[in-house]
Amino acid sequence: MRGTFKIVTVADIPVKLHWTFGLLLLWPAYVAYGTGFQLGLVAWLALFILALFFCVVLHEYGHALTARHYGVKTRDIILSPIGGVARLERLPEQPWQEFSIALAGPLVNVAICCVMAPYFLIYPFDSVWTIARQLLQGGSAPTLADLSLHFIPILFMINILLASFNLLPAFPMDGGRVFRALLSIRLGRRRATQLAAYVGQALAVGFMFHGFYQGVFLNIFIGLFVFFTAAQEYRVVRLESLLTENTVRELLRRQFTALRSEESLERAVEGLKQGVEKNFLVMNEAEKVIGVLHEEFLLEAIKQKDESAPVASYLSDRFEVIDPDTSLKTIFLKMQEQGYSILPVYEDDKLVGVIDVSMMNNFLRLQQKLIK
């Protein structure tokens, strides 16, 4: 995702900060300004933000590691001022898998609360709301002694709020995915997503009305975010459904350029420049596919002014032979996970055409325009 930078990789999952994360610095600055720039208070707030987002990262790892258990990889975890998101490479196949993955995040927050619970055997849980209100309003500052005493209780309370808020049945919150998973058991993912999106949008409208009525602009922002995210979630699932319903046969290109490994790259470069084809099959004298020539390899040859080099110099032998009745979803996942740019299509042991990544992208762009 643009505008992010990696801060750490744990369990082979990169954790990244979005550039807007820096806006969180405005809150300590606002509180510091309202309290006479007490350095101790600013340091406490900075430490508290770090602790809070450490809990958010653990929440997202709950999703990511549960997804890994079901064979779903996580591209990365991205942190922004409004929380975190674990970007899975694909949706899990079964409703109960999605249910488990979605519920894992809030359960991590509950587990964090359980770890902190013994603290209240020593110190009573009191005055938390008063101190939290003072911090949020930037008014009279609580003493550092009060803040130190209530660090754990406030963090405990926020983890409870995070778990509760995330279980609201609205995308992109975890509760929306739990709700969809339960509906999917009887209705299927597409219809379940549509109904869950409607519920989420209804809640979003409620958030916005409450925000306008109470003058809480954060609720307006959350409502808008939830409303449009719910719509986007349905579009994504609708596209996935279309990929499942359509096969390679409906998209394959029967006219294509086949290259020989010993010929130069010039013919491929010419085709690339004309925009007709971007990726090519490479065949031997027996008309058998022996490899592929990726667009990125061609671009590298052009940069190096190496167009006269033989195709064999830039040949990749990584490819799969596919059947024309294979679903487009299967091909899409292969291209994403294996990095294929073009695949030969065989029927009855005869090469009948190709399908490549540009054709898939064109199909998806067209469907996005058609989906309401």
N, C-alpha and C positions, 0 to 999 in steps of 0.2 A: 504494500500500500504506500502511495506517495505521502511525503511529509512525515515519515516515521524513521527512527533510527534505533538500532539494536543496542540494548544495554547488557544483556546476559543471555546465555543459552543453558537451559537446565533440562535434563532428560531428552535431549535432542530437539527441544522446542524453543525457538527464539522468543524472547520477551522484548517488545519494542515500545518506545514512547512516541505518541503522536505529538506533533509540535505544539498543539493546543494545551498540552499538559502544563506548559509554562504558565498558563493563565491561573493555575492554582496559587501561584506566588502572590496574586492580587489579594487573596483572602488574608494571609498573614500581614501583608502591607496595610490593608484596611483596618484590621484589628490593632496593629501597632500604632497607626496614625491616631485612632480613637482613644488610645490609652497612653499616649505620650512616648511612644517608641521605647517600650521596656524590652530590652534585649533578651531578658530571661523568658518573657512571654513569647517573643518571636521564635526563640530556639525551641520552646515547648511545642508551639504550633507546627514548626518544621518537622520535629520528631514525630508528632502525632500523625501528620500527613503521610510520612514514610511508613509508620506502623499500619495505618489504615489501608494503604495501597499494597502493603505486603499481604494483608488479609484478602484483598481483591485478587492478587496474583494467585494465592492459594485456592481461592474460589474457582478461578479459570483453569487451574491445573486439575481441579476436581473433574471438570468437564473433559479436559484434554486426555487425562490418563484413563478415564472410564471409556472414552471413545476409542483409545488405543486398544483397550481390552477387547473391543468388538471389531477390530481391524480397520478402524477409521483414523487416518492420520490428521494431525493438526499442523497447519502451515505455520502459524505463529500466534502469539498472544499480544494484543495491542492495548495499551493503557492510554486513556484520555481523561480529561477532567470529570466526565460523567461516569467513569467506571472502566471496566475492561471487557474484552471480547476475545474468546478463543475461536479462531477461524479454522473450522474443519474443512478438509479437502472435499468432503461430500456428506450428504445426509445419510444417517444409518438406514439400513434396509428395513428393519422390523420396528413396529411401533414400540414394543417393550424395550428395545435398545435405545430409541430416542428418549423414552420415559426415564430410563436409568441415567443416561448422559445428562439430561436436563436437570434431574433432581440432585445429581452429585454436587453441583455448585452450592446450592443452599445448605446441603447437608454438611459441607465443609465449614460454613459459617457457624452452624450449630455445634460442630465439633470444637471449633475455636472457643465458643462460649463455654463448653464443658471444661476445656482446659483452664479457662480463667475463673470458673465458678468457685474453686477453693479460696480465692482471694477474699470472698465475702464472709468467710468464716473468721477472718481476722479484722477486716474493716467493713463497717455497715454500708449498704447501698443507699446513700442519701445525698440530697442536694445536687444530683447529677443534672436534672433538668434546669435548675437555676444557673449552674455554671455554663451549661451548653448554650443557654439563651444569652448569657453575657458575652460569650465568645462570638456567636453568630451576629449579634446586634452591634458589636464593637463598642459597647458602653463601658461602665465601670469595670475595671479588670479584676478578676479573681486573683487572689494571691498565689504565688508559685507553690506555696505549701498546699493550698487547696487543689491546685491543678495536679500536683504530683500525687496527691492522695486519690484523685478521681480519674487518673489516666486510664487505669484498667476498667473502672465502671463505665466510663464514657465509651471506650472501645468495645466493651461488652454490649452496651446498648446499641451501638451502631451496627454491630454484627447481627444482632437480632432484627434490626430494621432492614438490613441488606437481605437477610434470608426471607423476611416477610414480604418486602417490596418485590423481590425477584419472583415470588410465587404468584403474583397477580397474573391472571390468565390473558396476557397481552404480549404480543411480539414487540421488541426482541427479548423481553424478560423470559426467564426460564419457565415461569408458569404458563406462558403461551405455548411453549413446546410440550410441556406436560399435558396441557389441555388437548393439543392437537394429537398427541400420541394416544390418549384415551379415546378420542373420537375416531382415530384412524382404524381402530380395531374393528369397528362396525361399518364405517363410511368410506374407508380408503383415504390415502394421504391427500389427494387433490381436494376432495369435498371437505375433509376435516380442516385443511388449511384455510379454505374459503370461510368456513364458519368461525374458526378461531380468529381469523383476520377481522371479521365483522365485529366480534366481541371486543377485540383489542381496540378497534377504531371507536367503538361506543365508549369504552373506558377513557380513551384519549380525549374525546369530546368533553367528557365529564371533567377531566383534569383541566382542560382549557377554560371551561366555564368557571370552575372553582378558582383558577388563577386570576381570571378577569375580576370575579366578584370580590376576592380577598386581596387583590393586588399583589399576588405572589407570582412574579414573572417566571420563576423557576418551573412552576407547574405548567405554565403556558408552553414553555420550551419543551418540557417532557411530553406534554400532550401532542405537540406537533411532531416530535421525533417518533413517538409510538405510532401515530396515525399513518405517517408515510412509510415507516418500517414495516407495518402490518401489510400495507399494499404491496411493498416490494417483496415480502416473503411469499405472498400468493403468486406473484409473477414468476419468481424463481421456481416454485413447485410446479406451476403450470408449464414452464419450459421443460422441466425434468420429465413431466408426464408426456409431453410431445416427443421428447427424445426416446422415451420408452416405447411409445406407440408407433414410431416410424422406423423403418429399416434402411440399411445401406442401399438396397435396391432402388429406393426412391430418390437417392441423392447421387449415386455414383456417376462418374464421368467416363464415358466409353471411348471418347477420343482423347488421347494423351500422347505426349512425346516420350519415347523410350530411348535412353542413351546407351552407348557402348562404353565399357570401362577404358578402352584404349583411345577413344576420340577425345578431342580437346573440349574445354568447358564453353567454347564460344557459342555453340548452339543453345546451351542452357542459359547463358548470360543474355543472349538475344531474346529468348522467351521471357525471361524475368523482366527485362527492360520494357517489353511490350505489355506486360501485365497479364499475359494470357495464362501462364503457368508459373508457379513459384517453387514447387518441389517436383522431383523427377525420379522415376524408376530407372535402374541401371540393369541391363540384361546382357547375357553372353550370346555367343553365336548360335546356341541351341534355343534361343528365345526363352531362356529361364531367368527369372529375376534373381540377381546376385547381391543387390544392395540398393540403396537410395541416396539421392543427392538433396540435402536440405537447403532451404533458402539461406539460412544463416551461414552455411559453408560457402555458398556462392557469393554472398556479400563480402565475406572475408577474402575470397579470391580477387574480387573486384578492387577492394581496398589495397591489396598487395600487388595489383596490376599483373595478375597471374592467370589471365583468361586463356592463355595458350597452353596451360598445364593440362595433363590428361585427367579425365574424370576420376580415374582410379586414385589420384592424389587426394581427393576430397570425398571419397566414397565412404558411406557408413553401411556396415553389414547388419545393423539392428533394424529388423522389420518383422512383421507377422503377416501371414496369409490369412485373409478373412473371407467369410461366406456372405453373399449378398443379403441373406435373411437375418444377419446379425443386427440387433437393435442399435440405433444411433447412440443411445446412452452408453452401451458397452464400448463403442468406438471412442466416444467423448472421454470416458474414463481412461481408456488405454492411452489416448493422446496426452492427457493430463499427467498420468502417473508414470508412463514409460517414455514420454518425450517424443513420440512418433509424430512426424509431420506429413507423411504420406504412407498409405497402405495399399498393397495390391489386392484386388477382389477376384477370387476364383470361384467358378461354378462348374461342377463336373470335371475338375482337374484342368479347366481352361481359364486363362486370364481374360476376364470380361471388362475390366475397367479399374479405376482407382478412386480413392476418396482421400482427401487431404484436409489439413487443418484450416485452410482458407475457406474451403467449401462448408465446413462445420461452422465457422464463424459467420459466414454469410447467412446460413440457415438460422442461426440464433438471433442475429440482428433483425432479420425479416420477421421472425416470430415475435420478438419483443415489440415491434411496431404494430403487429396485428392483435396482440393481447391487450385487452382493456382492463 
